[in-house]
Amino acid sequence: VINWRLKNHESLTNAARHFGISAPFVIYQWERLAAEGRLNKPKGRPPKMKNNKDMSVYEKNKQLEQQVTYLQAKVAYLEKLDALIQSKKSPTKKKRK
C-alpha cells in the first residue's frame, strides 16, 4: 500500500479507497511505523523458555539415550540388591562334622 501510494503520488484518501481500507489514517500510521523501522517487528513478549517442541530430533534422541542408560543401571543395581537380600534370607545349610 505504501509503495503504491508513493509510486503513484496519491493521497492517503485515494490509497485507502483503492485498497478498500476504511480509514486513511491507518495508512498514515503504517508509513510512520515504516519510517521508524518498526513496521515488521513482532508484538508481545518474547518467549522466556524453550518449549519441548523447539528441541531438535538430535537433542531429543540424546536425552532419551541418557534416560535409557540411567534406567538400565538402576534396574541392574536393584536386581543385585534383591539377589543379595534373597541370599541372606535363606542361608545355605552346612553339615557339621
C-alpha atoms as an extended CHARMM CRD file, in Angstrom:
* protein
*
        97  EXT
         1         1  VAL       CA              0.0000000000        0.0000000000        0.0000000000  PROA      1               0.0000000000
         2         2  ILE       CA              2.7660000000        2.3960000000        0.9890000000  PROA      2               0.0000000000
         3         3  ASN       CA              4.8380000000        1.5910000000       -2.0870000000  PROA      3               0.0000000000
         4         4  TRP       CA              1.8260000000        2.0120000000       -4.3880000000  PROA      4               0.0000000000
         5         5  ARG       CA              0.9380000000        5.3610000000       -2.8090000000  PROA      5               0.0000000000
         6         6  LEU       CA              4.4640000000        6.7020000000       -3.1620000000  PROA      6               0.0000000000
         7         7  LYS       CA              4.9010000000        5.3520000000       -6.6980000000  PROA      7               0.0000000000
         8         8  ASN       CA              1.6220000000        6.8660000000       -7.9450000000  PROA      8               0.0000000000
         9         9  HSD       CA              1.8400000000       10.0710000000       -5.8420000000  PROA      9               0.0000000000
        10        10  GLU       CA             -1.6470000000        9.5180000000       -4.4330000000  PROA      10              0.0000000000
        11        11  SER       CA             -3.2170000000       10.9430000000       -1.3060000000  PROA      11              0.0000000000
        12        12  LEU       CA             -3.9990000000        8.8830000000        1.7660000000  PROA      12              0.0000000000
        13        13  THR       CA             -7.7050000000        9.0430000000        0.9280000000  PROA      13              0.0000000000
        14        14  ASN       CA             -7.2370000000        7.7980000000       -2.6380000000  PROA      14              0.0000000000
        15        15  ALA       CA             -4.9190000000        4.9980000000       -1.4960000000  PROA      15              0.0000000000
        16        16  ALA       CA             -7.4190000000        3.8900000000        1.1620000000  PROA      16              0.0000000000
        17        17  ARG       CA            -10.2290000000        3.9040000000       -1.3990000000  PROA      17              0.0000000000
        18        18  HSD       CA             -8.1010000000        1.9860000000       -3.9490000000  PROA      18              0.0000000000
        19        19  PHE       CA             -7.2270000000       -0.8130000000       -1.4750000000  PROA      19              0.0000000000
        20        20  GLY       CA            -10.5620000000       -0.8540000000        0.3670000000  PROA      20              0.0000000000
        21        21  ILE       CA             -9.1810000000        0.3970000000        3.6780000000  PROA      21              0.0000000000
        22        22  SER       CA            -11.8430000000        2.0290000000        5.8120000000  PROA      22              0.0000000000
        23        23  ALA       CA             -9.7010000000        4.7920000000        7.3410000000  PROA      23              0.0000000000
        24        24  PRO       CA             -6.9000000000        6.6840000000        5.5610000000  PROA      24              0.0000000000
        25        25  PHE       CA             -5.2850000000        7.2920000000        8.9480000000  PROA      25              0.0000000000
        26        26  VAL       CA             -4.2900000000        3.5890000000        9.0600000000  PROA      26              0.0000000000
        27        27  ILE       CA             -2.0380000000        4.1210000000        6.0390000000  PROA      27              0.0000000000
        28        28  TYR       CA             -0.5190000000        7.1690000000        7.7180000000  PROA      28              0.0000000000
        29        29  GLN       CA              0.2770000000        5.0460000000       10.7960000000  PROA      29              0.0000000000
        30        30  TRP       CA              1.8810000000        2.3520000000        8.6080000000  PROA      30              0.0000000000
        31        31  GLU       CA              4.0550000000        4.9600000000        6.9090000000  PROA      31              0.0000000000
        32        32  ARG       CA              5.1270000000        6.4090000000       10.2500000000  PROA      32              0.0000000000
        33        33  LEU       CA              5.9880000000        2.9410000000       11.6240000000  PROA      33              0.0000000000
        34        34  ALA       CA              7.9070000000        2.1080000000        8.4530000000  PROA      34              0.0000000000
        35        35  ALA       CA              9.8980000000        5.3440000000        8.7470000000  PROA      35              0.0000000000
        36        36  GLU       CA             10.7730000000        4.4500000000       12.3490000000  PROA      36              0.0000000000
        37        37  GLY       CA             11.7140000000        0.9050000000       11.3060000000  PROA      37              0.0000000000
        38        38  ARG       CA              9.0550000000       -0.7180000000       13.4870000000  PROA      38              0.0000000000
        39        39  LEU       CA              6.6380000000       -1.9430000000       10.8320000000  PROA      39              0.0000000000
        40        40  ASN       CA              7.5470000000       -5.6580000000       10.7520000000  PROA      40              0.0000000000
        41        41  LYS       CA              8.6500000000       -6.2030000000       14.3360000000  PROA      41              0.0000000000
        42        42  PRO       CA              6.7070000000       -8.8550000000       16.2760000000  PROA      42              0.0000000000
        43        43  LYS       CA              4.4540000000       -7.6510000000       19.0600000000  PROA      43              0.0000000000
        44        44  GLY       CA              4.2590000000       -9.0290000000       22.5600000000  PROA      44              0.0000000000
        45        45  ARG       CA              6.7790000000      -10.5250000000       24.9300000000  PROA      45              0.0000000000
        46        46  PRO       CA              9.4680000000      -12.8550000000       23.6570000000  PROA      46              0.0000000000
        47        47  PRO       CA              9.2060000000      -16.4230000000       24.9540000000  PROA      47              0.0000000000
        48        48  LYS       CA             11.1320000000      -16.9640000000       28.1860000000  PROA      48              0.0000000000
        49        49  MET       CA             11.8090000000      -20.6680000000       27.8930000000  PROA      49              0.0000000000
        50        50  LYS       CA             12.3620000000      -23.0590000000       25.0790000000  PROA      50              0.0000000000
        51        51  ASN       CA              9.4830000000      -25.4580000000       24.5420000000  PROA      51              0.0000000000
        52        52  ASN       CA              9.9730000000      -29.1590000000       24.0430000000  PROA      52              0.0000000000
        53        53  LYS       CA              8.5720000000      -28.5960000000       20.5650000000  PROA      53              0.0000000000
        54        54  ASP       CA             11.6200000000      -26.4710000000       19.7780000000  PROA      54              0.0000000000
        55        55  MET       CA             14.0660000000      -29.2630000000       20.6180000000  PROA      55              0.0000000000
        56        56  SER       CA             15.6860000000      -30.8030000000       17.6300000000  PROA      56              0.0000000000
        57        57  VAL       CA             15.3420000000      -34.5090000000       16.9710000000  PROA      57              0.0000000000
        58        58  TYR       CA             19.0340000000      -34.9330000000       17.8180000000  PROA      58              0.0000000000
        59        59  GLU       CA             18.5770000000      -33.3440000000       21.2490000000  PROA      59              0.0000000000
        60        60  LYS       CA             15.5020000000      -35.4760000000       21.9710000000  PROA      60              0.0000000000
        61        61  ASN       CA             17.3360000000      -38.6800000000       20.9680000000  PROA      61              0.0000000000
        62        62  LYS       CA             20.3210000000      -37.7560000000       23.1200000000  PROA      62              0.0000000000
        63        63  GLN       CA             18.0490000000      -37.0900000000       26.0990000000  PROA      63              0.0000000000
        64        64  LEU       CA             16.2320000000      -40.4100000000       25.6090000000  PROA      64              0.0000000000
        65        65  GLU       CA             19.5290000000      -42.3180000000       25.3680000000  PROA      65              0.0000000000
        66        66  GLN       CA             20.6490000000      -40.7960000000       28.6700000000  PROA      66              0.0000000000
        67        67  GLN       CA             17.3750000000      -41.8360000000       30.2960000000  PROA      67              0.0000000000
        68        68  VAL       CA             17.7040000000      -45.4020000000       28.9780000000  PROA      68              0.0000000000
        69        69  THR       CA             21.2800000000      -45.6830000000       30.2820000000  PROA      69              0.0000000000
        70        70  TYR       CA             20.2200000000      -44.3770000000       33.6980000000  PROA      70              0.0000000000
        71        71  LEU       CA             17.2680000000      -46.7550000000       33.9260000000  PROA      71              0.0000000000
        72        72  GLN       CA             19.3550000000      -49.7610000000       32.8450000000  PROA      72              0.0000000000
        73        73  ALA       CA             21.8920000000      -49.0190000000       35.5870000000  PROA      73              0.0000000000
        74        74  LYS       CA             19.0920000000      -48.6050000000       38.1340000000  PROA      74              0.0000000000
        75        75  VAL       CA             17.4900000000      -51.9480000000       37.1970000000  PROA      75              0.0000000000
        76        76  ALA       CA             20.8630000000      -53.7500000000       37.3710000000  PROA      76              0.0000000000
        77        77  TYR       CA             21.5130000000      -52.2470000000       40.8220000000  PROA      77              0.0000000000
        78        78  LEU       CA             18.0830000000      -53.2640000000       42.1180000000  PROA      78              0.0000000000
        79        79  GLU       CA             18.4600000000      -56.8120000000       40.7440000000  PROA      79              0.0000000000
        80        80  LYS       CA             21.8140000000      -57.2330000000       42.5030000000  PROA      80              0.0000000000
        81        81  LEU       CA             20.3850000000      -55.8060000000       45.7080000000  PROA      81              0.0000000000
        82        82  ASP       CA             17.4310000000      -58.2030000000       45.5180000000  PROA      82              0.0000000000
        83        83  ALA       CA             19.7610000000      -61.1690000000       44.9160000000  PROA      83              0.0000000000
        84        84  LEU       CA             21.8500000000      -60.1510000000       47.9410000000  PROA      84              0.0000000000
        85        85  ILE       CA             18.7690000000      -59.8880000000       50.1560000000  PROA      85              0.0000000000
        86        86  GLN       CA             17.4980000000      -63.2740000000       48.9730000000  PROA      86              0.0000000000
        87        87  SER       CA             20.8460000000      -64.9230000000       49.7090000000  PROA      87              0.0000000000
        88        88  LYS       CA             20.8810000000      -63.5300000000       53.2530000000  PROA      88              0.0000000000
        89        89  LYS       CA             17.3170000000      -64.6760000000       53.9540000000  PROA      89              0.0000000000
        90        90  SER       CA             17.9450000000      -68.3100000000       53.0770000000  PROA      90              0.0000000000
        91        91  PRO       CA             21.4150000000      -69.2710000000       54.3240000000  PROA      91              0.0000000000
        92        92  THR       CA             22.8350000000      -72.4590000000       52.9020000000  PROA      92              0.0000000000
        93        93  LYS       CA             22.7570000000      -75.4430000000       55.2600000000  PROA      93              0.0000000000
        94        94  LYS       CA             26.1530000000      -76.7110000000       56.1210000000  PROA      94              0.0000000000
        95        95  LYS       CA             26.7430000000      -80.1130000000       57.6450000000  PROA      95              0.0000000000
        96        96  ARG       CA             28.8920000000      -80.1380000000       60.7240000000  PROA      96              0.0000000000
        97        97  LYS       CA             31.4330000000      -82.8680000000       61.2160000000  PROA      97              0.0000000000
